[in-house]
């Protein structure tokens, strides 16, 4: 392990890691490095197989903390081992979803019933993606048995990937600065495409994925993708595939759907005929999709699922009805 190089990497960041966290971070990476000897790999060649095995050990020991996983992911990025970096990111991506869903259920149907849904179900941080769908299915089965369908949808929409609305607070300012919804969307799209192009030009990742010329051109050809588009009195928003380059290259429909899916709590079921997570779970993603629009318009909005890869579609699409006054301002001006 390059201790001094990693220390410098942690301290020279735009937001330096506090000194009290650097020692434990180095120790965690060293421990992971030691665990690799059995597989004859090292920190530069470690893959998701070794990461998942190590994560299970951390869970068993009760040291599966966010800081420990971040230490590993940062080291992967530092040594340019993207397999390590992305494998750790996948372990913590959306990890808070089940806890937030439990909280939203409590708010919707009462804490007692919400606790009953999750009785005997644990979703520890660092659980490998292959094991997450069985947790999802168990929770949804309990919700179906104990909670009214509309309340289920409300709780899932409210979960919104566990992302708080405060994350989008600048959207309100951007909307107010635009003359109408169409100008706001046009600027939103311009910025989204520019961000993709910057990742392509810099050779950096857009969240978890590589951006190529083909990816940029594909998104440019789909105004409903990434930023969303207005279609009359509604927003149509199709999710950019989770791994767009692989999605575009793939010819097998099942694997194409797999590359489209962002949800670590359901994605693996697309390749597993014996495990099914109902597409209703995608309303969590629907809530995530409508949140920035709610912040921009400063009001609650509905969301409808039109397509889902969990129900056999090749992409995931949601529609969000717009308030009449927002549409009228464009069409009657």
N, C-alpha and C positions, 0 to 999 in steps of 0.2 A: 504493500500500500504506500502511495505517495502522501505521507502525512503532511509534510510541509507545503506541498503544492495544494492539497485539499484545504489546509488551514488558510492559505492565502486566498484561495477561491472563495471561501466562506466570508472572509473579512473584507475583500475588495469589491463586494457586491454593492449595488445601489442602496440596498437595505442590509447592512452587515449583520451577520449572525452574532448574537451576544456571546461574549467569551465563555460564560458559564454553560453554554450549549455546545460549544465546539469540542470540548473534551469528550462528552458522552457521544457526540456524533462520530468522532474518530473511532472510539471504542466499539461502537455498533458496526461500523464498516469493517473493522479488524475482525470482529467476531464472525461476520458473514464471510469474510475472506477465508478464515479458518475452516468454516463449514464446507467450503468448496473443494477441499483437498480430496475428499472421498470421490467426488465426481470428476477429478482430474481437470477441473476448470479453475480459472482465477477471476479477479475482479474485472479484467478486460474482456473475458469471454463468457461470463455467467449469462444464463438464459432464464426464461420464465420458469422452467422446471426447477432450477435451484432456488429461485426467489420464492416460489410457492411453498416449497419444502421448508425453507427457513422461516417463512411466515407462520406456518402451522406450529413450528416450535415456539415462536414468540407468543402465539396465542395460548398455547399450553402453559407457558411460564407466566402468563399475565403481564408481559412486557410489550404487548402489541400496541405501542403508543404512536400517535401521529408523528411525534418528533423522530422516533426511530425509523419510521418508513421514509420520512423526508430526508433523513441523513443518507439513507441508501440511494434514493432517487437522485439526490444532488451529486453523489459520488459517481453514479452512472453517467450523468451528464458531463461531469468534470473530465472523466477519462474517455468520453465519447463512446461509451457502450450503450447504445440506444436500446438494445434488448433488455438490459438491466433497468435503465431509466423508465422505459415504457411499462415493463412488467410491474414495477413498484407503483407507478401511477395507476395502473389498472386495479391494483389491490385497494387503493384508497379513493378511487373515483366513485362518487356517489355513495360513499360509505355511510353517510349520515341519513340516507333516504329512509331507512326503516324506522329510525328514531323519530324523524320528523313526521312520518306517516302516523306513528303511534300518538304523537302530540296532536296532530290534526284530527285523528279519530276521537281523541279525548275532548277536543273543542266541539266536535260535531255531534257526537252521541253520548258524551259523558266519559269521564276517566275510567269508571268501573267497567263499562262495556269495552272501551279501548284496551284496557289491561287484559280483559278476557280474551280478546282477539289474539293478543301476543303471549298468552299464557303458555309457558313451556317452550317458547321459541326464542332462540338467541341468534343474533347477527353480529358477531365480533368484528372489529376492525381488522382488516387484513385477510378476510376470508377469500380464497381463490374464486375466480369467476365461475369455474365449473361447479362449485358448491353453492353458489348464491341462488340459483333458480329454485332449488328445493325449499329454501327459506321463503322465497316469494310466493310459491304455490301454497305453502302451508298458511301463510298470512291471508292470501286471497280466499282460500277455502273457508277459513274462519270468518272472514268478513262476509262472505256470501251466506254463511249459516246464521250469523248474528246481527248483521247490519242491513238496513234497507238499501236497495240499489242506488237510489239517488244520493243517500248519505255516503255510500261507498265512493261514488264519483266525486262528490264534494271534497271528501278527505284526500283522495288521490290528486285532484286538481290543486288543492291547497298545498300539497307536499312539494310540487314544483322542483323536483331534483334536490330539494333541501336548500335552494338558493333564496336568500331573503330579498325582498323588493328593494331594499336600500342599495343593492348592487347596481340598480338601474336609475338612480336618482337623476343623473344628467339627462336622461331621455325627456323628462318634463321640460327642462330648459331648452332642449333642442326643438321640441315640438312647438313651444311658445314662440321661438325665434323664426319658425317657418310660417309662410302665409296661409298654408292649409295642409291637410293630411298628405296630399300628393307630393308637395315640395318636401315635406318631412321624410317621406318614403324614398324619394329620389336621392336625397342627401344620405340617408341611412344606407342605401344600396351602394352609392358611390364610395362611402367609407368602408363598407364590407369588402367590396372588390379590391380596393386599394390595400386593405390589410392582407388579403390573400396574395396579392402580387408582391407585397413586401416580403412575406414569408418565402415565396418562391425565389425571389431575387437574392435574399439573404441566406437561403438554404436552411432556414429554421422551421420548427414544427408549428403548425396551427393546432393548438391543443395537443393532440396525440398523433397527428398525421402530417405526412410529407405533402407539400403542395408543388405540383408540376404544371407545365403549360396546359396539359390536357385537363387538369382539374380546374384551372382558372377558366378556360374556355367553356367547360361544361357548366360551371356555375353561372357564367355570363349568359349562357343560352337559356337559363332557367330563372326568370325574374321572380318566381315564387320561392326560390331556394335561398336559404341563408338569411336574407333580409325580410322576405315576405313581400307580397304585392296586393294592391287593392283591386278587387273585382266587384264593382258595383258597391253594395252596402256591406261588404265583408273583406277581411284580410284573408288571403290564402297563403299559408306558410308550409313549405315542404322542407323537411330537415336535410341538410347536407349530409351525405353518407358519412358514417363513422370513419371509414377508410376509403376515401373516394377513389384514389388511384387503383386500388385492388377491385373496387366495385366496378369501375369502368372496364377493367381488363377481364373480369370474370365472365364466363359464359354459362356456368351452372347456376340455375335460378336459386337454389337453396343457399349456396355459398354467397351469391350476390346479395340476397336478403340479409345474410349474416354480416356482410361487410357494411350494410346500410345501418344496422342497429347500433345505437349508442348505449343502450341500457345494459350495464354489467349484471343487473339482477334478472335479466331475461334472455340476453343474446344467445347464450349457449344452447338454449332449447331449440333454436332454429335448426341446429345440426343433430339434435337428439330426438328421434321419433317417439321415444318413450316418456318424454317429459314435456308437458304443455303448460305455459303460462298464458292465461287469458289476455286477449288484446286490451281488455278494460284497464289493465295495469298501465297502458300507454297514456292514460289521462294524467299521470304524473308528469309525463313529457309535455302533454297539452297545457298543463298549468305553467310549466317552465316557459313554454312558447308564448303564452299570452301575457306573462308578467310585465315585460318591457312595454307592451302596448297599454296595459293598465296604468303604469307609472306615467307614460307619455300623456295619456288622455285624462289622468287623474280621476279615474272611476273604475268600478268593477265591470268586468266583461265576461261573457260566456265563451266557451270553446267547444267545438265539435270535432271529433275524430272522423276523418274521411277515409284515410288509408293507414294501414299499419302492416309492417313486415311480419308481425306476429300472427296476423290472420291471412297471410299469403300474398299480400301486395308487395310490389317491388320497391316501395318507398313509403315514408311516413308523412302524411299531410294532415294539417288541421286548418279549420276555418274559424275566424273570430268575427262575429257580427259587430259592425261599427254603430255608434250612436247616430241617430238621424241628423242631429245638428252638425255633426262632423262631415257627413256625406253631403248634406245640403250646402254647406259652405263652399264645396268644390263644384257641385253640379249646377248650382243656381247663381254662381257668381258671374 
